[in-house]
Amino acid sequence: MLPVPGDGRYEWQGFLPFEQLPMSLNPPSGFIATANNNILPQGYDKPLNYEWASAYRFNRLVETLSARKGWTREDFQRLQHDEVSLPARELVPLLLDAAGRHAPAHPEILGLFRGWDLAMRKDASAPVVFLLWTDSLLTRYYRARAGEDGLALLQVDGPDLPSMIKALRAPDASFGSDPAASRDRLLVESFDAAATVAVARFGANPGAWRYGSVHGAQFHHPLARAFDLPDASRGGDGWTVNMTGGPDFRQSSGASWREVIDLADWDNSVGTSVPGQSGQPGSPFYGNLLPMWEKGEYFPLLYSRPAVERETAHVLWLRPAK
């Protein structure tokens, strides 16, 4: 059925090849992206929510999805585990520039940021000090503006990183009589404090630090330690697409389940979950998905009955007594 020009009615005109069908993308970008960010259009007056995540993960999704076309299932798997830090992209150049005017006490640790690809990778050293530095920077910045009591209130949901970065990029009179110099001192002093903590905690050789060795997810059974599963090494942080945020290098939030659905071939879909398909300790499926989840690997997410039956290991029948 195709529309009759001018009157909005439809009449039968036969089948056309797909590529000849009159259609447009909705939305024009060809994709929809959300990441717990504020999705309300300007002027929308229906209160759907009052707290939103910062837009860093959303912006990274839009940046990546807009860069090219022709996405594959494997591309989306990699995107779900993207660990490029947009806050690092903004903050690190500011620090390196400020360090040229105010020499840091730990130049060898600052060197970790030179040439860093800004990805919070498990095998990298720079993310270790970057996470400590952002905590130090946020604390010092908001303590100077809100005092200890105000800082304690801000810590409930976490201080506002985007607002701080905006102020650092264009320092105003709130920084004092010489805003640029005060901004530079704040950047370098907070970095030096973080570097001191890093050395005390992880040793004097920053080249040997590995983010994945200190940043992890824990799997403690609520009833018995005997049923605990091994900790999982993690990349990412609270601001990356691969969201692994939490206090003191411990992941306490983020996705345990992910999926990539192929609408043209449902049996070509994949998923990843943790820790296993069974909640029964002792079952071979109690923690079988944890190693894959830790490495960002996916399992087949099957839909058709033949495919499901082919891969089924056990069937549990629950029959009523009568």
FENWOPE-V392111 format. One record per residue. N is the residue number from 1. OMEGA is omega in whole degrees, 0 to 359 (none if undefined). NEAR is the number of other C-alpha atoms within 8 Angstrom. D_LAST is the distance of its C-alpha to the last C-alpha in whole Angstrom. Layout:
n & omega & near & d_last
N & OMEGA & NEAR & D_LAST
N & OMEGA & NEAR & D_LAST
This chain:
n & omega & near & d_last
1 & 178 & 7 & 53
2 & 183 & 7 & 56
3 & 173 & 8 & 58
4 & 184 & 9 & 61
5 & 171 & 5 & 64
6 & 187 & 4 & 65
7 & 175 & 5 & 62
8 & 179 & 7 & 59
9 & 178 & 6 & 58
10 & 175 & 8 & 56
11 & 182 & 8 & 57
12 & 178 & 6 & 56
13 & 179 & 6 & 58
14 & 183 & 5 & 56
15 & 174 & 4 & 55
16 & 172 & 6 & 57
17 & 185 & 6 & 56
18 & 185 & 5 & 54
19 & 179 & 4 & 57
20 & 182 & 6 & 59
21 & 177 & 7 & 57
22 & 181 & 4 & 58
23 & 175 & 4 & 56
24 & 180 & 5 & 57
25 & 177 & 7 & 55
26 & 4 & 6 & 53
27 & 183 & 7 & 54
28 & 180 & 7 & 58
29 & 182 & 8 & 57
30 & 178 & 7 & 54
31 & 173 & 7 & 52
32 & 180 & 6 & 50
33 & 172 & 7 & 50
34 & 179 & 7 & 49
35 & 181 & 8 & 49
36 & 179 & 7 & 48
37 & 179 & 10 & 51
38 & 183 & 8 & 52
39 & 185 & 5 & 52
40 & 176 & 5 & 53
41 & 181 & 5 & 56
42 & 180 & 4 & 59
43 & 180 & 4 & 59
44 & 189 & 6 & 56
45 & 177 & 4 & 55
46 & 184 & 4 & 51
47 & 178 & 5 & 50
48 & 182 & 4 & 47
49 & 180 & 5 & 48
50 & 178 & 5 & 51
51 & 182 & 4 & 51
52 & 172 & 8 & 51
53 & 175 & 8 & 52
54 & 188 & 10 & 55
55 & 185 & 9 & 56
56 & 181 & 10 & 57
57 & 177 & 11 & 53
58 & 181 & 12 & 53
59 & 178 & 8 & 57
60 & 176 & 12 & 57
61 & 181 & 11 & 54
62 & 179 & 9 & 56
63 & 184 & 8 & 59
64 & 181 & 8 & 57
65 & 181 & 9 & 56
66 & 189 & 8 & 59
67 & 182 & 6 & 61
68 & 176 & 7 & 60
69 & 176 & 6 & 58
70 & 183 & 4 & 56
71 & 177 & 7 & 53
72 & 177 & 6 & 51
73 & 180 & 9 & 47
74 & 177 & 6 & 49
75 & 180 & 8 & 51
76 & 175 & 10 & 49
77 & 179 & 10 & 47
78 & 181 & 8 & 51
79 & 180 & 9 & 51
80 & 179 & 9 & 48
81 & 179 & 9 & 49
82 & 185 & 10 & 53
83 & 175 & 13 & 55
84 & 183 & 12 & 58
85 & 176 & 11 & 59
86 & 173 & 11 & 61
87 & 178 & 8 & 62
88 & 179 & 9 & 64
89 & 180 & 9 & 65
90 & 189 & 9 & 67
91 & 185 & 9 & 68
92 & 177 & 9 & 69
93 & 177 & 8 & 72
94 & 180 & 10 & 73
95 & 181 & 11 & 73
96 & 178 & 9 & 75
97 & 180 & 8 & 77
98 & 181 & 12 & 78
99 & 176 & 11 & 78
100 & 179 & 7 & 81
101 & 179 & 7 & 83
102 & 186 & 9 & 81
103 & 179 & 8 & 81
104 & 180 & 11 & 78
105 & 182 & 5 & 78
106 & 182 & 8 & 75
107 & 180 & 8 & 76
108 & 178 & 7 & 75
109 & 174 & 9 & 71
110 & 179 & 10 & 72
111 & 177 & 7 & 73
112 & 182 & 12 & 69
113 & 181 & 9 & 69
114 & 182 & 6 & 72
115 & 177 & 5 & 70
116 & 180 & 8 & 67
117 & 176 & 5 & 65
118 & 176 & 9 & 63
119 & 181 & 10 & 60
120 & 184 & 14 & 57
121 & 181 & 11 & 57
122 & 186 & 12 & 55
123 & 183 & 7 & 58
124 & 178 & 11 & 61
125 & 185 & 13 & 63
126 & 181 & 11 & 64
127 & 180 & 11 & 61
128 & 183 & 12 & 61
129 & 179 & 11 & 64
130 & 180 & 9 & 63
131 & 177 & 8 & 60
132 & 182 & 12 & 62
133 & 181 & 13 & 65
134 & 176 & 8 & 63
135 & 179 & 8 & 62
136 & 182 & 12 & 65
137 & 179 & 12 & 67
138 & 181 & 11 & 64
139 & 182 & 9 & 65
140 & 181 & 10 & 68
141 & 185 & 10 & 69
142 & 175 & 11 & 66
143 & 180 & 11 & 68
144 & 183 & 7 & 71
145 & 185 & 6 & 70
146 & 183 & 9 & 68
147 & 183 & 9 & 68
148 & 181 & 7 & 66
149 & 179 & 7 & 64
150 & 179 & 9 & 64
151 & 179 & 13 & 63
152 & 177 & 8 & 60
153 & 180 & 7 & 59
154 & 183 & 9 & 59
155 & 181 & 8 & 57
156 & 179 & 6 & 54
157 & 182 & 5 & 53
158 & 178 & 6 & 56
159 & 185 & 9 & 59
160 & 181 & 6 & 60
161 & 182 & 7 & 61
162 & 180 & 7 & 62
163 & 179 & 7 & 64
164 & 181 & 10 & 66
165 & 178 & 10 & 67
166 & 179 & 8 & 68
167 & 180 & 9 & 71
168 & 181 & 8 & 71
169 & 180 & 7 & 72
170 & 184 & 6 & 75
171 & 181 & 11 & 76
172 & 185 & 8 & 77
173 & 178 & 8 & 79
174 & 177 & 6 & 76
175 & 181 & 11 & 77
176 & 186 & 8 & 80
177 & 177 & 5 & 84
178 & 189 & 8 & 83
179 & 184 & 12 & 80
180 & 180 & 8 & 80
181 & 179 & 7 & 81
182 & 176 & 10 & 79
183 & 180 & 11 & 76
184 & 179 & 13 & 77
185 & 178 & 10 & 77
186 & 180 & 11 & 74
187 & 185 & 12 & 73
188 & 181 & 14 & 75
189 & 178 & 9 & 74
190 & 176 & 12 & 70
191 & 180 & 12 & 70
192 & 179 & 11 & 72
193 & 180 & 10 & 70
194 & 180 & 12 & 67
195 & 177 & 13 & 69
196 & 178 & 8 & 70
197 & 181 & 9 & 66
198 & 180 & 12 & 65
199 & 181 & 11 & 68
200 & 184 & 8 & 67
201 & 191 & 6 & 63
202 & 176 & 7 & 63
203 & 188 & 8 & 67
204 & 181 & 6 & 70
205 & 184 & 7 & 70
206 & 179 & 11 & 68
207 & 180 & 6 & 68
208 & 179 & 6 & 65
209 & 175 & 11 & 63
210 & 184 & 11 & 60
211 & 182 & 17 & 58
212 & 178 & 13 & 54
213 & 182 & 9 & 55
214 & 182 & 9 & 55
215 & 185 & 12 & 53
216 & 175 & 13 & 49
217 & 182 & 11 & 46
218 & 182 & 10 & 44
219 & 180 & 8 & 40
220 & 176 & 8 & 40
221 & 185 & 9 & 36
222 & 185 & 5 & 36
223 & 188 & 4 & 35
224 & 178 & 7 & 37
225 & 180 & 8 & 40
226 & 181 & 4 & 38
227 & 177 & 8 & 36
228 & 174 & 9 & 39
229 & 183 & 9 & 40
230 & 173 & 6 & 43
231 & 179 & 8 & 45
232 & 176 & 10 & 46
233 & 186 & 12 & 50
234 & 166 & 13 & 50
235 & 178 & 13 & 53
236 & 174 & 18 & 53
237 & 184 & 12 & 53
238 & 183 & 8 & 52
239 & 179 & 13 & 54
240 & 178 & 16 & 54
241 & 171 & 15 & 51
242 & 190 & 12 & 49
243 & 182 & 12 & 49
244 & 186 & 15 & 49
245 & 178 & 14 & 50
246 & 183 & 11 & 50
247 & 171 & 7 & 52
248 & 175 & 4 & 55
249 & 181 & 9 & 54
250 & 177 & 11 & 50
251 & 178 & 14 & 48
252 & 177 & 9 & 45
253 & 182 & 8 & 45
254 & 187 & 9 & 44
255 & 169 & 7 & 42
256 & 181 & 7 & 39
257 & 173 & 8 & 38
258 & 177 & 9 & 40
259 & 172 & 8 & 39
260 & 187 & 10 & 42
261 & 175 & 8 & 40
262 & 184 & 10 & 42
263 & 177 & 5 & 41
264 & 181 & 4 & 43
265 & 188 & 7 & 41
266 & 180 & 11 & 38
267 & 176 & 11 & 37
268 & 180 & 10 & 41
269 & 181 & 14 & 39
270 & 178 & 12 & 39
271 & 174 & 12 & 38
272 & 183 & 15 & 39
273 & 182 & 11 & 37
274 & 2 & 11 & 37
275 & 182 & 10 & 36
276 & 181 & 12 & 33
277 & 181 & 10 & 30
278 & 174 & 9 & 28
279 & 184 & 6 & 28
280 & 176 & 6 & 27
281 & 183 & 7 & 31
282 & 176 & 5 & 31
283 & 175 & 7 & 30
284 & 180 & 6 & 32
285 & 181 & 9 & 31
286 & 179 & 13 & 32
287 & 189 & 12 & 36
288 & 182 & 10 & 36
289 & 183 & 13 & 37
290 & 179 & 12 & 40
291 & 179 & 8 & 43
292 & 180 & 10 & 42
293 & 180 & 13 & 42
294 & 182 & 10 & 45
295 & 180 & 6 & 47
296 & 180 & 8 & 46
297 & 185 & 8 & 44
298 & 174 & 10 & 42
299 & 178 & 7 & 39
300 & 177 & 9 & 37
301 & 192 & 9 & 35
302 & 184 & 11 & 34
303 & 184 & 8 & 32
304 & 183 & 8 & 32
305 & 179 & 6 & 29
306 & 181 & 6 & 31
307 & 180 & 10 & 33
308 & 181 & 10 & 30
309 & 180 & 7 & 28
310 & 185 & 6 & 32
311 & 184 & 6 & 32
312 & 178 & 7 & 28
313 & 182 & 4 & 28
314 & 174 & 4 & 24
315 & 178 & 5 & 21
316 & 178 & 4 & 18
317 & 176 & 4 & 15
318 & 184 & 4 & 12
319 & 176 & 4 & 8
320 & 182 & 4 & 5
321 & 180 & 3 & 4
322 & none & 2 & 0
